[in-house]
Amino acid sequence: MADETIEALLLEQRKFPPSEAFKSRAHVVGTHLYDEAAQDYEAFWARQADELVSWSRPWGTVCEWNLPFSKWFVGGQLNVAYNCLDRHVEAGRGGKVAIHWEGEPGDTRTITYAELLAEVERFSNALKDLGVGRGDRVNIYLPMIPEAVVAMLSCARIGAAHSVVFGGFSSQALADRINDASAKVLITADGGWRRGEVFPLKPQADEALASTPSIEHVVVVKRGGNTVDMKSGRDHWYHDLMANASAKCPAEPMDSEQLLFLLYTSGTTGKPKGIMHTTGGYLTHVTYTHKYVFDLHADTDVYWCTADVGWVTGHSYIVYGPLSNGATQVIYEGVPNHPGNDRLWSIVEKYKVTIFYTAPTAIRTFMKWGTQEPAKHDLSSLRVIGSVGEPINPEAWMWYHEHIGRGNCPIVDTWWQTETGGIMISPLPGATTTKPGSATFPLPGVGAEVVDENGKVVTKGGGYLTLTHPWPGMLRGIWGDPERYKETYWSRFPGRYFAGDGAKLDDDGYLWLLGRVDDVMNVSGHRISTTEVESALVSHPSVAEAAVVGANDATTGQAIIAYVTLRGGAQVNESDLRNHVAKEIGAIAKPKTIYFTPDLPKTRSGKIMRRLLRDVAEGRNLGDTTTLADASVVTELQQRAAQSSED
Ligand code: PRX
């Protein structure tokens, strides 16, 4: 049924031009930005940096490009926290609401720009009192509470780089990231609210802290109210530090290329990569994209991005982009179905949200819950709605358009990555005619091309998505591993950044993203590497060997399917193994299904045949199996897979 709908839509080639009403007040209509950027992309970005960002010292060179290393706005100085806070207060907008925060239990906080600035100044001093300074790394492991924003901006204010770890990651994952970055301070909370209950964070952090020698101090925000152990001399309550810290902390100028943050993401090998983002270029990129992609009018819009600050979307489009633009936004702590399946829509109605940004996996979940949920609420305030994290299927796009956008909100399907820092491919809502399921075109200033496997440019049809020239928000490298940076992104197609995604160009030149072409799964919009989950499985004493594949899944995009061979005589049940993976990485990496098998299908040279396992997991007919060392292994796995889908 779903496939038929998609096909019908593709055949139909439905197109959605922006309405005249929308265009009449949009920042961009027509092609002038595209034309300007096509003339000279460096000059284009320089104009954005000049107009949208405040600098305490102007830059000399726009871009220094020594492939694959770029520097932007070289010689310039600025402070990101100043751009996100002080300049709005100085301009007389201190009383404007920065954050409408909604806790899951229903408690709320309204925080103006002046209040947020005061909190950040104080916490910056608290961090300094703990010995944090320019160039240090600070880990952040917090729920979706305003203190997460405060912590990030305070680091930026004093020149320390933050490394935020998603609160759903396990203590092991937290420890690995702290150690890779040699972080000095960890900022966490007692716990946070999720699905009507408090989930503990400090106890998880304590487990990690047993093996993180670089951490000198731990700051704990009180949120969950759960009992926690505080180690004297090392652990401090946030509210105590704040009570003792002084109120004024002027923003110091930072070099444009000062490290702003590390954010760890999965690659094709087991070890997560610390993606490095710096100051001036990153801020320019996210400020520009947040303003134009969402057509933000800071005076009147109420913006809401449902991501978690632990992911790049939270960094760029909850913290830095919106605050740099002086937007008013909603931040929500909890899950979308507490206390009811209409929680998000009740929040849209309550705060009169005008711009809403979420993920396809969430949209598919809303579809399952039914149209009556959004229909209970007045969503007429919405005017732009966005999608990020994975390809959005045309069917989900249409549902989003009809039931959330009520037929009159442009949809911006935004393609980008942790590595790109900000949005790269997306419609501009007042300028682009959209097609359901297509991310449309590269933004002005961005160069993207599809190439075939020999690197030849494809102008129609499928291939590999590459980026053709540097952009301000691009990653500056992988923390501690410049070789891996070159190898991962710049070696496959010489001179081009290879994103790891497949894409297709249609007759009209629209881009359609086709998902990952490497061993990275996309589960609910989150990147998880097959190797990482395999390593977690193999670290269990009963497991001899494991192979993990991503199989198509109607709700989560892909689901993690594991094939496991146990050590001789060992026994373990599926749920214990799933929990083991959760302990090693986090609940998001739990395999949906584990098949136990006496053997894995391998080539004669001993390579595991993942393609075959994917076919088995998705119930497809198998193609050529002649390269298999032992074909009977697959037959048995197929029988088991068929059986479990009947169960
Ligand atoms: O495969 C693409 C998919 O998500 C990957 C990047 O994941 P991450 O670094 O976790 O960042 C997610 C949020 C930016 C990409 O390589 N992806 C992201 N957005 C889209 C997408 N795939 C298709 N369409 C999108 N709009």
Boltz pocket constraint, residues with backbone or C-beta under 6 A from the ligand:
constraints:
  - pocket:
      binder: B
      contacts: [[A, 265], [A, 312], [A, 313], [A, 387], [A, 388], [A, 389], [A, 390], [A, 391], [A, 392], [A, 413], [A, 414], [A, 415], [A, 416], [A, 417], [A, 418], [A, 419], [A, 425], [A, 439], [A, 499], [A, 500], [A, 501], [A, 513], [A, 514], [A, 515], [A, 516], [A, 522], [A, 525], [A, 526], [A, 527]]
      max_distance: 6.0
